[in-house]
Amino acid sequence: MNKIDAILHPVRFKIVQKFLDGHGKTVKKLTKELEDIPQATLYRQLDALVKSEVLMVTEENQVRGTIEKVYSLNIANANITNDDVKELTIEDHLQYFMIFQAQLTHNFEEYLQKDDLDFQRDGVGYRQVAMHLSDEEFADFTRDLREVYQTYLQKSPSPERTKRLVSNIFIPENKRRMEDDK
């Protein structure tokens, strides 16, 4: 199984998201966090994520005659790169993008279940902006954005910090269509 199939499978995507807090997790902990996934399915999907090197076993503890594994995100292998997507068909891209969108929708739906919604206080938002950038300016923009992310990704989970999911999607407008509109 390739890395993209491993990450963008609907159940495995939910599992990977649970590791975005930087903590290692046992199956017992994941079972509590992912109540809608049966334990047998969870074990099977964790095995697939370990085999694809998206997750790794970072500890093995003896617990009442059995070995309890602690899983952690393999950050170096959990990002989808340009090389990973080169061989995908249009249909593959659309399928994976729909899975990504469905998970975003699910995350937002979970947020909307809160009793006290306050977008400003909670830092919730969604919008789309158009930027007119040369290739060099866009490269500078994405480099700057990565640097900002790196600054804040270093923050460890703590009681006074709230886990926030930040998602980016960059889509260039079709240049042919733009030129036809002139």
N, C-alpha and C positions, 0 to 999 in steps of 0.2 A: 504494500500500500504506500502510495506517495504521501508526502507531507500535506499537500492540499486536501486530499481525500480524508486524511486523518483529522485535520483541523476543522474543515468546513462541513463535516457530517453534523446534522442537527443535534444529536445527543452529545457527541464529542465536543462540539462548539460550546455547549452549556458547561461541560466539565472544565474545559480550558479556561473559561471565564472565571470560574471559582478560584483559579490559581493566580489571577491578576493582582491579588492583594500581596503577593510575595511570600506567602506562608506555605510551608509544606502541609500536606493533609493526608490523613489515613482514610481508608474506606469508610470507617465508622463516622468520621467527621463529614465526609462527602455525602453519605447516606442521609444525614440530618439536613444538609444544605440543599440536597437535590431529592426531595421527598417523592417527586413524580417519576423517578427513574428506579426501577426494580434493582435490587442488589446484584442479582446475577448479570443483568445488563451492564451495570456499573463496572463490575469486574472485567467483563468482556471488552468494554470500551476503554478502560484504563490500560488493559493489556495492549490494545491496538495503538494507543497513544505512546506507550513505552517503546513498543517495537518500532514505531516511526520516529522515535527520539524526540517527540514533542514534550513528553514528560519523562522524568527519570526518577528512579528509586534512590532517595538520599539517606534513608535509614532503614534498618530492619531491627525490630525490637521483639524480644521473646515475651509473649503475653499468654499465660496459662497454657503452655504446651504448644502454642502456635506462633508463627512469625507474623508480626504486624508490620506492613510496609508503610513508609512515609514517602509520598510522591511530591515532587516539586516540578515547576515549569522549567524546561530547558530553554531559557530565553534566547540563546544563540540559534536554536533551531525552530522556535515557535513563530517566527516571522516569515511571511510569504514573500519571496524575492522575485525579481524579474526573471531569473533563470527558472524558477519554479513554474512560471506561467507561460513560458515560451511555446510549449507544445500543446496548450489547451485549444480546443475548438471554440467557436462562438457559442455553441450550445453549452459546453462546459462552463465557460465564463458566466453565461446567463444563469445557469443552475446554481453556481457557487454564490453569485451576487444575490440571488433570491434567498438563499439560505442566510446570508449575512443580513439582508434586510429583514427577514422574518425574525431573526434573533434580536435585532434592534427594536423591532415592533414589540416583541415580547418583553424586553427590558423596560420599554416605555410604558407598556400596559401594567407591569408590576409597579412602577412608580405611581401611576395614576390610581392605584388601589389604596394609597395612603389616605388617612382621614383628614390630614391637614396639608393640602397642597399649597405651595407657595413657590412659584417658579424662581422668583428673584432670590429669596432666602436659600432655596435648595440649589441654586446655580443651574437650573434646567433651561435649556433652550434648544431651538433648532432653527436653522435658517440656511439660505443659500445666497452666496454673493458671486458676482462675476468680476474677475480680475483680468485686466489686459496686460499680459506680461510676455516679454520675449522668453525664449528658452533659457537664456542666461539668467534673467530676472527670476524665472520660476525656480531654477536650480538654487539660486540664493534664498528664495523664500522657503523652500523645503528644507534647506540646510539650517536656516535660522529656526524654523519650527522644530526640527529635530533637536537642536540645542536647547530650546525652551523645554521640550518634553524631557530631555535628559536631566535637566535641573530638577524638575518636579517628580520624575520617576524615582529619584534617589530617596524620597521621603518614605520612611518606614510607617507601616500601619500603627496607629495608636488610638486610644479612646477619644482624643479630641479631633481626630481626622476622619472624614467621611470618604469612603470609597466612591469615586466618580468614574463613570465610563465615558471616555472621550473617543469619538469615532470620526474619522476623516474619509471623505471620498473625493478624489480629484478626477474630473472628467473634462477633457478639452473639447471645446465645441468643434464640430466638423468644419474644417476650413473651406471645403468646397461649397457648403451651404452658405457660409458667410459671404463668400465671393459672389455667389449667385444672387444674394440679396442686394448687392450694390447697384 
